[in-house]
């Protein structure tokens, strides 16, 4: 698992994600009513709205 990050100059980089971080992100998405946790849709959308 990784984050796809787009920089100011449209450069794309990929940053690895630790499995515990992925679990915490899932909890954050559930608590914020972002669609019920980690799913393909939530992984393709911005983390912070």
Backbone as XML, in Angstrom:
<?xml version="1.0"?>
<chain id="A" units="angstrom">
  <residue number="1" name="UNK">
    <atom name="N" x="0.851" y="-1.169" z="0.000"/>
    <atom name="CA" x="0.000" y="0.000" z="0.000"/>
    <atom name="C" x="0.903" y="1.240" z="0.000"/>
  </residue>
  <residue number="2" name="UNK">
    <atom name="N" x="0.445" y="2.279" z="-0.669"/>
    <atom name="CA" x="1.205" y="3.525" z="-0.750"/>
    <atom name="C" x="0.254" y="4.703" z="-0.974"/>
  </residue>
  <residue number="3" name="UNK">
    <atom name="N" x="0.776" y="5.884" z="-0.685"/>
    <atom name="CA" x="0.074" y="7.123" z="-1.014"/>
    <atom name="C" x="0.614" y="7.617" z="-2.345"/>
  </residue>
  <residue number="4" name="UNK">
    <atom name="N" x="-0.269" y="8.095" z="-3.195"/>
    <atom name="CA" x="0.134" y="8.762" z="-4.436"/>
    <atom name="C" x="0.019" y="10.246" z="-4.160"/>
  </residue>
  <residue number="5" name="UNK">
    <atom name="N" x="1.142" y="10.949" z="-4.224"/>
    <atom name="CA" x="1.179" y="12.370" z="-3.866"/>
    <atom name="C" x="1.550" y="13.180" z="-5.102"/>
  </residue>
  <residue number="6" name="UNK">
    <atom name="N" x="0.730" y="14.191" z="-5.370"/>
    <atom name="CA" x="0.983" y="15.085" z="-6.502"/>
    <atom name="C" x="1.531" y="16.393" z="-5.949"/>
  </residue>
  <residue number="7" name="UNK">
    <atom name="N" x="2.728" y="16.773" z="-6.413"/>
    <atom name="CA" x="3.376" y="17.983" z="-5.900"/>
    <atom name="C" x="2.920" y="19.224" z="-6.675"/>
  </residue>
  <residue number="8" name="UNK">
    <atom name="N" x="3.461" y="20.346" z="-6.286"/>
    <atom name="CA" x="3.084" y="21.619" z="-6.911"/>
    <atom name="C" x="3.340" y="21.615" z="-8.413"/>
  </residue>
  <residue number="9" name="UNK">
    <atom name="N" x="4.390" y="20.975" z="-8.835"/>
    <atom name="CA" x="4.746" y="20.988" z="-10.255"/>
    <atom name="C" x="4.222" y="19.747" z="-10.977"/>
  </residue>
  <residue number="10" name="UNK">
    <atom name="N" x="3.155" y="19.182" z="-10.466"/>
    <atom name="CA" x="2.497" y="18.012" z="-11.059"/>
    <atom name="C" x="3.383" y="16.771" z="-11.096"/>
  </residue>
  <residue number="11" name="UNK">
    <atom name="N" x="4.405" y="16.737" z="-10.248"/>
    <atom name="CA" x="5.241" y="15.549" z="-10.137"/>
    <atom name="C" x="4.513" y="14.556" z="-9.225"/>
  </residue>
  <residue number="12" name="UNK">
    <atom name="N" x="4.474" y="13.298" z="-9.635"/>
    <atom name="CA" x="3.809" y="12.254" z="-8.858"/>
    <atom name="C" x="4.879" y="11.434" z="-8.139"/>
  </residue>
  <residue number="13" name="UNK">
    <atom name="N" x="4.660" y="11.208" z="-6.833"/>
    <atom name="CA" x="5.539" y="10.310" z="-6.091"/>
    <atom name="C" x="4.697" y="9.358" z="-5.277"/>
  </residue>
  <residue number="14" name="UNK">
    <atom name="N" x="5.285" y="8.239" z="-4.944"/>
    <atom name="CA" x="4.604" y="7.206" z="-4.187"/>
    <atom name="C" x="5.319" y="7.005" z="-2.866"/>
  </residue>
  <residue number="15" name="UNK">
    <atom name="N" x="4.571" y="7.095" z="-1.761"/>
    <atom name="CA" x="5.123" y="6.976" z="-0.418"/>
    <atom name="C" x="4.516" y="5.739" z="0.238"/>
  </residue>
  <residue number="16" name="UNK">
    <atom name="N" x="5.358" y="4.786" z="0.677"/>
    <atom name="CA" x="4.821" y="3.582" z="1.310"/>
    <atom name="C" x="4.061" y="3.902" z="2.595"/>
  </residue>
  <residue number="17" name="UNK">
    <atom name="N" x="3.065" y="3.070" z="2.908"/>
    <atom name="CA" x="2.234" y="3.253" z="4.099"/>
    <atom name="C" x="2.356" y="2.007" z="4.981"/>
  </residue>
  <residue number="18" name="UNK">
    <atom name="N" x="2.652" y="2.222" z="6.241"/>
    <atom name="CA" x="2.738" y="1.131" z="7.211"/>
    <atom name="C" x="1.333" y="0.571" z="7.453"/>
  </residue>
  <residue number="19" name="UNK">
    <atom name="N" x="1.193" y="-0.745" z="7.638"/>
    <atom name="CA" x="-0.142" y="-1.334" z="7.848"/>
    <atom name="C" x="-0.909" y="-0.712" z="9.024"/>
  </residue>
  <residue number="20" name="UNK">
    <atom name="N" x="-0.234" y="-0.330" z="10.091"/>
    <atom name="CA" x="-0.926" y="0.297" z="11.225"/>
    <atom name="C" x="-1.498" y="1.653" z="10.816"/>
  </residue>
  <residue number="21" name="UNK">
    <atom name="N" x="-0.770" y="2.382" z="9.998"/>
    <atom name="CA" x="-1.261" y="3.671" z="9.516"/>
    <atom name="C" x="-2.518" y="3.465" z="8.670"/>
  </residue>
  <residue number="22" name="UNK">
    <atom name="N" x="-2.524" y="2.428" z="7.857"/>
    <atom name="CA" x="-3.704" y="2.133" z="7.047"/>
    <atom name="C" x="-4.908" y="1.847" z="7.935"/>
  </residue>
  <residue number="23" name="UNK">
    <atom name="N" x="-4.710" y="1.118" z="9.028"/>
    <atom name="CA" x="-5.799" y="0.836" z="9.969"/>
    <atom name="C" x="-6.306" y="2.132" z="10.594"/>
  </residue>
  <residue number="24" name="UNK">
    <atom name="N" x="-5.387" y="3.004" z="10.991"/>
    <atom name="CA" x="-5.782" y="4.278" z="11.605"/>
    <atom name="C" x="-6.523" y="5.171" z="10.612"/>
  </residue>
  <residue number="25" name="UNK">
    <atom name="N" x="-6.112" y="5.153" z="9.359"/>
    <atom name="CA" x="-6.816" y="5.924" z="8.336"/>
    <atom name="C" x="-8.236" y="5.384" z="8.166"/>
  </residue>
  <residue number="26" name="UNK">
    <atom name="N" x="-8.387" y="4.062" z="8.196"/>
    <atom name="CA" x="-9.720" y="3.460" z="8.116"/>
    <atom name="C" x="-10.603" y="3.913" z="9.258"/>
  </residue>
  <residue number="27" name="UNK">
    <atom name="N" x="-10.051" y="3.959" z="10.479"/>
    <atom name="CA" x="-10.808" y="4.437" z="11.633"/>
    <atom name="C" x="-11.183" y="5.908" z="11.470"/>
  </residue>
  <residue number="28" name="UNK">
    <atom name="N" x="-10.267" y="6.702" z="10.951"/>
    <atom name="CA" x="-10.532" y="8.126" z="10.705"/>
    <atom name="C" x="-11.681" y="8.282" z="9.701"/>
  </residue>
  <residue number="29" name="UNK">
    <atom name="N" x="-11.639" y="7.491" z="8.623"/>
    <atom name="CA" x="-12.681" y="7.588" z="7.602"/>
    <atom name="C" x="-14.037" y="7.172" z="8.157"/>
  </residue>
  <residue number="30" name="UNK">
    <atom name="N" x="-14.060" y="6.142" z="8.991"/>
    <atom name="CA" x="-15.324" y="5.725" z="9.614"/>
    <atom name="C" x="-15.861" y="6.790" z="10.547"/>
  </residue>
  <residue number="31" name="UNK">
    <atom name="N" x="-14.991" y="7.376" z="11.374"/>
    <atom name="CA" x="-15.414" y="8.392" z="12.344"/>
    <atom name="C" x="-15.912" y="9.650" z="11.640"/>
  </residue>
  <residue number="32" name="UNK">
    <atom name="N" x="-15.333" y="9.964" z="10.484"/>
    <atom name="CA" x="-15.714" y="11.167" z="9.753"/>
    <atom name="C" x="-16.812" y="10.948" z="8.744"/>
  </residue>
  <residue number="33" name="UNK">
    <atom name="N" x="-17.412" y="9.745" z="8.749"/>
    <atom name="CA" x="-18.506" y="9.422" z="7.816"/>
    <atom name="C" x="-18.082" y="9.615" z="6.362"/>
  </residue>
  <residue number="34" name="UNK">
    <atom name="N" x="-16.885" y="9.124" z="6.042"/>
    <atom name="CA" x="-16.362" y="9.243" z="4.683"/>
    <atom name="C" x="-16.709" y="8.035" z="3.823"/>
  </residue>
  <residue number="35" name="UNK">
    <atom name="N" x="-17.704" y="7.302" z="4.172"/>
    <atom name="CA" x="-18.096" y="6.182" z="3.337"/>
    <atom name="C" x="-17.855" y="4.835" z="3.980"/>
  </residue>
  <residue number="36" name="UNK">
    <atom name="N" x="-17.666" y="4.776" z="5.281"/>
    <atom name="CA" x="-17.593" y="3.493" z="5.959"/>
    <atom name="C" x="-16.254" y="2.801" z="5.952"/>
  </residue>
  <residue number="37" name="UNK">
    <atom name="N" x="-15.171" y="3.520" z="5.934"/>
    <atom name="CA" x="-13.865" y="2.886" z="6.050"/>
    <atom name="C" x="-13.091" y="2.874" z="4.753"/>
  </residue>
  <residue number="38" name="UNK">
    <atom name="N" x="-12.095" y="2.015" z="4.714"/>
    <atom name="CA" x="-11.212" y="1.949" z="3.557"/>
    <atom name="C" x="-11.867" y="1.104" z="2.474"/>
  </residue>
  <residue number="39" name="UNK">
    <atom name="N" x="-12.089" y="1.704" z="1.331"/>
    <atom name="CA" x="-12.622" y="1.004" z="0.168"/>
    <atom name="C" x="-11.907" y="1.550" z="-1.060"/>
  </residue>
  <residue number="40" name="UNK">
    <atom name="N" x="-12.136" y="0.952" z="-2.202"/>
    <atom name="CA" x="-11.497" y="1.426" z="-3.430"/>
    <atom name="C" x="-11.875" y="2.881" z="-3.690"/>
  </residue>
  <residue number="41" name="UNK">
    <atom name="N" x="-13.140" y="3.248" z="-3.452"/>
    <atom name="CA" x="-13.588" y="4.624" z="-3.684"/>
    <atom name="C" x="-12.896" y="5.598" z="-2.735"/>
  </residue>
  <residue number="42" name="UNK">
    <atom name="N" x="-12.809" y="5.220" z="-1.446"/>
    <atom name="CA" x="-12.191" y="6.133" z="-0.487"/>
    <atom name="C" x="-10.695" y="6.233" z="-0.723"/>
  </residue>
  <residue number="43" name="UNK">
    <atom name="N" x="-10.075" y="5.177" z="-1.251"/>
    <atom name="CA" x="-8.634" y="5.216" z="-1.506"/>
    <atom name="C" x="-8.314" y="6.073" z="-2.733"/>
  </residue>
  <residue number="44" name="UNK">
    <atom name="N" x="-9.263" y="6.255" z="-3.619"/>
    <atom name="CA" x="-9.039" y="7.060" z="-4.819"/>
    <atom name="C" x="-9.395" y="8.525" z="-4.610"/>
  </residue>
  <residue number="45" name="UNK">
    <atom name="N" x="-9.957" y="8.873" z="-3.474"/>
    <atom name="CA" x="-10.347" y="10.261" z="-3.226"/>
    <atom name="C" x="-9.377" y="10.902" z="-2.232"/>
  </residue>
  <residue number="46" name="UNK">
    <atom name="N" x="-9.400" y="12.234" z="-2.118"/>
    <atom name="CA" x="-8.522" y="12.909" z="-1.165"/>
    <atom name="C" x="-8.801" y="12.455" z="0.274"/>
  </residue>
  <residue number="47" name="UNK">
    <atom name="N" x="-7.738" y="12.345" z="1.077"/>
    <atom name="CA" x="-7.884" y="11.916" z="2.459"/>
    <atom name="C" x="-8.536" y="13.003" z="3.292"/>
  </residue>
  <residue number="48" name="UNK">
    <atom name="N" x="-8.067" y="14.247" z="3.132"/>
    <atom name="CA" x="-8.617" y="15.379" z="3.901"/>
    <atom name="C" x="-9.419" y="16.242" z="2.951"/>
  </residue>
  <residue number="49" name="UNK">
    <atom name="N" x="-10.692" y="16.453" z="3.289"/>
    <atom name="CA" x="-11.557" y="17.229" z="2.403"/>
    <atom name="C" x="-11.656" y="18.651" z="2.865"/>
  </residue>
</chain>
